Amino acid sequence: MATQPLKSNPPILFLPNELIADILSRLRVKYLMQMKCVSKSWNTLISDSMFIKMHLNQSSLNPQFSLIYSQNNDHSFVSFPVSLLWENRSINISHDPYYQLNDKSCEEIVGSCNGLVCLAGHSLNEITRCKERWLRFWNPATRAISNKLGAYYYKFKYYKFTFGYDKSTETYKVVVFGSNLKEKNIVKILSLGDNVWRSIHGIHAIPLQFYFDHEYDGVHLSCTINWMAFQSVFGGDDINEYVIISLDLSTDTFTQLMPPENYDNDGYVPNICVLMDSLCFSYEKESEIFIWQMTKFGDEKSWSHFLKFSYHNVGIDYKFGHPFILHISEDGDTLLLANNQQDSAILYNWRNNIAKKTRINNKICWFSIRNYVESLVPTC
C-alpha cells in the first residue's frame, strides 16, 4: 500500500520592518489607530516620530478640502478628498456630533497645519469686562485635543490669529497680530509645548497699516507668516501703496516684500494666497482677476504673471464681493474658488474656460480653511 506524502506547511513570510513601515504609512489614520492594537511592536512603530513624519509625507500627496458649515446654529468642521469636488455637483456630508466646535468650547478655527487644527475660544470676565482668549490644538483624525492653552486677557481693538510651523525647531506656532490704542501694531507668538506668549518687537519699526477682515488673514508658507498691508502716500490724491510683510518663524524677524512692479488695479484691496507651494498675489481690475506667482519665495524679481480670468468666466456677480482662491489642482488647470456671500464652491478650469458650482449639504459654508491633510501629529 502506497503511503501518502506528508504535506508541508507553507513557508512563513517575513517582511522587513522598513517595508512594513512603508506599507502602513500609506493607510488612513483611522485604520492605523485600530492597528495599534495588533501588537506592541506595531503600536511602537505607529507612535514613533519618524513614522509620523513618513505618514505625513504620504498624506500630503492627497490633500483634503475642509470647511466650516452652520447647521441649526451649530458650527461643524468637515473634510473630504478634493477629488469629490472635481467629480460632483452636490456633496452630502453625514453629520457627526463629534466635529461640532461648540462642544469644544470654541467658536473659531484659526487654521490647519500638518493635520493639526488650531481652535480659538473666549470668555468674558464680568468684573473687568475683558475677554480671556485661549487656544486648543485638535487632531480630527486621531480625535485627540489639547487642554486650553495660551489663556490671556487682551484689549486689542483689532486682532487676527495665524497658525504655522517652524521647521528648524519642529515647533508649531500661533501668531497673534493685533492693534490697540496704546501701541499701533502688536505681534505675539505662542509655541505648542511652551504655553507662553512672547512679544515680537520688530513690527513697531514698520509704519504700515494692516487689514483685519477675515479674508485678509495671514498665510503660512515655508516657515513664514505673510500679511497684506498698506501705507498711505500723500500727493495730489491720497493713494495706498500695498506691501507684503513676512515674519520668519525661526528668527522672529520681519521682511517687507513689494508686490509685482507696475501692477494696476481699480482701487480694490489686493490679496495673497498660497498655490502650488508658492506665494501668489491677486488683484482686480475692470471685473477681472489677475494672479501673480512668486516663483522664488523672498525674491521680488521672481514675480511672474500666472493667470487672468473675469467674474463672468466663473459665474460670480462682482457685487457680492471678490472670490477667495482656495486651492488649485495638481496639474494647475483647475482653480477652487469660493465667495462668502454664496453657498457653493466654484471649480474653474481656466484652460477650457469651464466653471461649475458644487453645493455642499445645501448649507451656508464658511470657507475658512484651505488645505487639510490627515496625520498622526500629536496635540501636545
matplotlib code that plots the C-alpha trace (Angstrom):
import matplotlib.pyplot as plt

x = [0.0, 1.5, 1.9, 0.6, 3.4, 3.4, 2.0, 4.5, 3.3, 3.6, 6.7, 6.3, 6.7, 8.8, 8.6, 11.4, 10.5, 11.2, 8.7, 6.0, 6.5, 6.2, 3.0, 1.4, 2.4, 0.0, -3.1, -5.7, -5.3, -8.5, -7.1, -3.7, -5.4, -7.0, -3.8, -2.1, -3.9, -2.4, 0.9, 3.2, 5.7, 3.1, 1.9, 5.5, 6.0, 2.9, 3.6, 7.2, 8.1, 9.9, 6.8, 4.6, 6.7, 6.7, 2.9, 2.6, 4.7, 2.4, -0.8, 0.3, 0.1, -3.7, -4.9, -8.5, -10.9, -12.0, -14.6, -17.0, -20.7, -23.6, -26.4, -29.0, -26.6, -24.0, -20.7, -19.1, -15.8, -15.9, -13.3, -13.3, -11.0, -10.6, -11.4, -15.0, -15.3, -13.9, -16.4, -19.7, -22.0, -23.6, -21.9, -23.8, -21.8, -23.1, -23.4, -21.1, -21.7, -18.0, -17.0, -19.2, -17.0, -19.5, -18.8, -15.1, -15.7, -14.5, -16.3, -13.5, -10.8, -7.5, -6.1, -4.7, -1.1, 0.1, -3.2, -3.4, -6.3, -5.9, -9.2, -9.9, -12.4, -13.0, -15.0, -15.9, -14.7, -17.8, -15.7, -13.1, -15.3, -12.2, -12.1, -10.0, -8.8, -7.5, -6.4, -6.8, -5.0, -7.1, -6.3, -9.6, -8.2, -6.9, -9.7, -7.1, -7.5, -5.3, -6.3, -7.0, -3.6, -2.3, -5.1, -4.7, -6.7, -6.4, -7.5, -6.9, -9.2, -8.5, -6.7, -6.1, -4.5, -2.4, -1.2, 2.2, 5.1, 8.8, 10.7, 14.1, 12.8, 9.9, 7.6, 4.0, 3.4, 0.4, 1.0, -1.5, -1.3, -3.3, -3.7, -4.8, -4.9, -1.6, 0.6, -0.2, 0.8, 1.5, 2.7, 2.9, 3.9, 2.9, 4.7, 2.9, 4.5, 5.6, 2.1, 3.7, 3.1, 6.3, 6.3, 8.0, 9.1, 10.4, 6.9, 7.0, 9.6, 7.3, 4.9, 2.2, -1.5, -2.9, -6.2, -8.2, -11.0, -11.2, -10.5, -7.1, -5.8, -2.1, -0.9, 1.7, 4.5, 8.0, 8.1, 6.9, 3.6, 2.7, 0.2, -1.1, -0.5, -0.6, 0.9, -0.7, 1.2, 0.2, 0.1, -2.5, -4.7, -4.2, -3.4, -2.5, 0.8, 0.5, 3.2, 3.6, 5.0, 6.7, 7.5, 10.2, 9.1, 12.6, 14.3, 11.3, 12.3, 10.2, 10.8, 9.0, 8.2, 6.9, 4.1, 4.7, 6.1, 3.6, 0.6, -2.6, -6.0, -9.3, -8.8, -9.8, -7.5, -5.2, -4.8, -2.3, -2.6, -0.5, -0.9, 1.4, 3.7, 4.2, 3.2, 0.6, -0.7, -4.1, -6.0, -9.0, -9.2, -12.3, -14.1, -11.1, -8.9, -5.2, -2.9, 0.9, 3.2, 6.4, 8.4, 11.3, 10.0, 11.5, 12.8, 10.7, 12.2, 10.7, 7.1, 5.6, 2.1, 0.2, -3.4, -6.2, -10.0, -13.2, -16.1, -18.2, -15.9, -16.6, -20.2, -19.8, -21.6, -18.9, -21.5, -21.3, -17.5, -14.5, -13.8, -11.3, -8.8, -8.6, -6.9, -5.5, -5.5, -2.2, -1.9, -2.5, -5.5, -8.4, -8.9, -11.1, -12.8, -15.4, -17.4, -18.6, -21.8, -22.8, -23.2, -21.2, -17.7, -16.7, -14.4, -12.9, -10.8, -9.0, -7.6, -11.1, -12.8, -15.4, -16.8, -19.2, -20.6, -20.5, -23.1, -22.3, -25.3, -27.2, -25.9, -24.2, -20.5, -17.7, -14.6, -12.1, -9.6, -7.8, -5.9, -6.1, -4.3, -4.9, -1.9, -0.8, 0.8, 0.2, -1.6, 1.0]
y = [0.0, 3.3, 5.9, 9.4, 12.1, 14.4, 17.8, 20.5, 23.7, 26.8, 28.9, 31.8, 35.1, 37.6, 41.3, 43.7, 46.3, 49.0, 47.5, 47.2, 50.8, 51.9, 49.9, 51.2, 54.8, 54.7, 53.9, 56.3, 57.3, 55.6, 52.2, 52.9, 53.8, 50.3, 48.6, 49.9, 47.0, 44.3, 44.1, 46.0, 46.4, 47.9, 50.2, 51.4, 51.8, 53.8, 56.1, 56.7, 60.3, 59.1, 57.1, 60.0, 62.1, 59.3, 59.1, 62.9, 62.9, 60.3, 62.0, 65.4, 63.9, 63.7, 67.0, 67.3, 70.2, 71.5, 74.0, 75.1, 75.0, 76.1, 73.7, 74.7, 77.3, 74.7, 75.2, 71.9, 71.0, 68.8, 67.5, 65.3, 64.5, 67.3, 64.8, 64.8, 68.4, 67.7, 64.9, 66.0, 69.0, 68.2, 66.7, 65.4, 65.1, 63.0, 64.9, 63.7, 65.5, 65.0, 67.6, 70.4, 73.3, 74.3, 71.1, 72.1, 75.5, 77.1, 79.1, 79.8, 77.9, 79.7, 77.4, 74.0, 72.8, 69.2, 67.7, 69.8, 72.3, 75.3, 76.4, 79.6, 80.4, 83.1, 84.1, 87.4, 88.5, 90.0, 92.3, 93.7, 93.3, 92.0, 88.9, 86.0, 84.3, 80.7, 78.2, 74.4, 72.1, 69.4, 66.4, 65.4, 62.2, 60.8, 62.5, 64.0, 67.5, 69.6, 71.4, 75.2, 76.9, 80.4, 82.0, 85.7, 88.9, 91.1, 94.6, 94.6, 96.7, 94.5, 91.2, 88.1, 84.7, 82.6, 79.1, 77.9, 75.5, 76.3, 73.5, 74.5, 73.6, 71.3, 73.5, 74.6, 78.2, 80.6, 84.2, 86.8, 90.2, 93.0, 96.7, 98.8, 102.4, 102.5, 100.6, 100.6, 97.1, 94.2, 90.7, 87.8, 84.2, 81.0, 77.8, 74.5, 73.0, 76.3, 77.8, 81.3, 84.3, 86.0, 89.6, 90.3, 94.0, 94.4, 95.3, 98.7, 99.9, 99.3, 102.3, 100.4, 99.6, 96.1, 94.6, 92.8, 91.5, 87.7, 87.5, 89.1, 86.6, 85.8, 82.9, 80.3, 79.4, 78.0, 78.7, 82.2, 84.1, 86.7, 89.6, 92.2, 95.7, 99.3, 102.7, 106.0, 108.0, 111.7, 113.7, 115.3, 112.3, 110.1, 106.6, 103.4, 101.6, 97.9, 95.7, 92.2, 91.8, 88.4, 87.1, 84.4, 81.9, 80.6, 84.0, 86.2, 88.8, 90.8, 91.3, 93.7, 92.3, 94.5, 93.3, 92.9, 96.1, 98.4, 96.3, 98.4, 97.8, 99.6, 100.6, 97.2, 95.8, 93.1, 89.8, 87.0, 83.2, 80.1, 78.0, 75.2, 75.9, 79.5, 82.9, 84.4, 88.0, 88.6, 91.8, 93.1, 95.4, 96.0, 92.9, 90.7, 88.8, 88.8, 86.3, 86.7, 84.0, 84.5, 81.6, 82.1, 83.0, 86.2, 87.3, 90.3, 89.9, 86.4, 87.6, 86.0, 86.6, 83.3, 83.7, 86.2, 85.5, 87.5, 87.3, 86.3, 83.3, 81.9, 82.9, 85.3, 88.6, 91.1, 93.0, 90.1, 90.5, 89.0, 85.2, 83.6, 81.4, 78.3, 75.5, 74.5, 71.1, 69.1, 69.8, 73.5, 73.6, 74.0, 76.6, 76.1, 79.4, 80.5, 83.5, 84.1, 85.6, 82.4, 78.8, 76.9, 76.2, 77.1, 74.9, 76.8, 75.1, 78.0, 76.1, 75.0, 78.1, 76.0, 76.7, 74.7, 75.1, 72.5, 72.7, 71.1, 69.8, 72.8, 74.7, 78.0, 77.2, 79.2, 78.6, 79.3, 76.5, 75.9, 72.7, 69.9, 66.5, 63.7, 63.0, 61.3, 64.5, 64.7, 67.7, 68.2]
z = [0.0, -1.1, 1.6, 1.1, 1.0, 4.0, 3.4, 4.3, 5.9, 3.7, 4.5, 6.8, 5.1, 6.9, 5.8, 6.6, 9.1, 6.5, 4.1, 6.9, 7.8, 4.2, 3.7, 6.9, 6.1, 3.1, 5.2, 6.6, 10.2, 11.4, 10.3, 11.9, 15.2, 15.0, 14.1, 17.2, 18.9, 16.7, 18.6, 20.9, 18.0, 15.7, 18.5, 19.0, 15.2, 14.6, 17.6, 16.5, 15.5, 12.3, 11.2, 11.9, 9.6, 6.9, 7.1, 6.9, 3.7, 2.1, 3.4, 2.0, -1.5, -1.0, 0.5, 1.7, 1.4, 4.7, 5.8, 8.5, 7.9, 10.0, 10.9, 13.4, 14.9, 15.4, 13.7, 12.4, 10.9, 7.8, 5.5, 2.4, -0.5, -3.0, -5.8, -4.7, -5.6, -9.1, -9.6, -8.1, -8.3, -5.0, -1.9, 1.0, 4.2, 7.2, 10.4, 13.2, 16.5, 17.4, 14.9, 16.4, 17.5, 20.2, 22.1, 22.3, 23.9, 20.7, 18.0, 15.6, 13.6, 13.4, 10.7, 9.9, 9.5, 9.0, 10.2, 13.4, 13.6, 15.9, 17.6, 19.4, 22.1, 24.7, 27.8, 29.2, 32.7, 34.3, 36.5, 34.1, 31.0, 29.3, 27.1, 28.1, 25.0, 24.7, 22.1, 21.7, 19.3, 17.7, 15.5, 14.0, 12.5, 15.8, 17.8, 20.2, 21.6, 23.9, 27.0, 26.8, 26.1, 25.9, 28.0, 28.5, 28.7, 25.7, 24.9, 21.1, 19.1, 16.2, 16.0, 13.9, 14.5, 12.1, 12.6, 11.2, 11.6, 12.3, 10.5, 12.1, 15.6, 14.5, 16.5, 15.8, 16.5, 16.7, 15.8, 17.1, 15.3, 17.0, 17.2, 20.1, 21.1, 23.0, 20.6, 16.9, 16.0, 18.3, 17.5, 19.9, 19.3, 21.2, 20.7, 21.2, 24.3, 25.9, 26.6, 26.9, 24.6, 23.5, 22.1, 18.8, 18.7, 15.2, 13.9, 15.6, 13.2, 10.2, 9.7, 8.0, 8.5, 8.2, 7.2, 9.9, 7.8, 7.8, 4.1, 4.6, 7.2, 7.2, 5.1, 6.1, 3.7, 4.2, 7.9, 7.4, 8.1, 5.5, 5.7, 3.3, 4.4, 3.1, 3.7, 2.6, 0.0, 0.1, -3.1, -5.3, -4.5, -1.5, -2.6, -0.8, -1.6, -0.8, 0.6, 2.0, 5.5, 6.1, 9.6, 9.7, 12.4, 13.0, 13.6, 14.7, 12.1, 9.6, 5.9, 3.6, 0.2, -2.7, -5.0, -8.7, -10.4, -12.1, -11.2, -11.6, -10.1, -9.7, -6.1, -4.7, -2.0, -3.4, -1.6, -1.1, -1.0, -1.5, -4.6, -5.7, -2.7, -4.0, -2.7, -5.0, -5.3, -6.7, -7.5, -9.5, -12.5, -14.7, -13.3, -14.0, -11.5, -12.0, -10.3, -10.0, -8.6, -6.7, -8.2, -5.7, -2.3, -0.9, -4.3, -5.5, -9.0, -9.4, -9.7, -12.8, -14.3, -13.7, -14.7, -15.6, -15.6, -15.3, -12.9, -15.9, -16.5, -13.1, -12.8, -9.9, -9.5, -8.6, -6.4, -3.9, -3.4, -5.0, -4.8, -2.5, -4.2, -2.1, -4.0, -7.4, -8.9, -9.1, -12.9, -12.3, -14.6, -12.2, -9.5, -6.5, -5.6, -3.0, -2.2, 1.4, 0.1, -1.7, -0.6, -3.1, -4.1, -7.7, -9.8, -12.7, -15.4, -17.0, -19.9, -21.1, -19.6, -17.9, -14.4, -12.3, -8.8, -6.1, -3.4, 0.0, 2.0, 0.7, 3.7, 4.2, 4.2, 5.8, 3.7, 6.5, 5.9, 2.6, 2.7, 5.3, 5.4, 7.8, 10.1, 13.3, 14.7, 18.4, 20.0, 22.8]

ax = plt.figure().add_subplot(projection="3d")
ax.plot(x, y, z, "-o")
ax.set_aspect("equal")
plt.show()
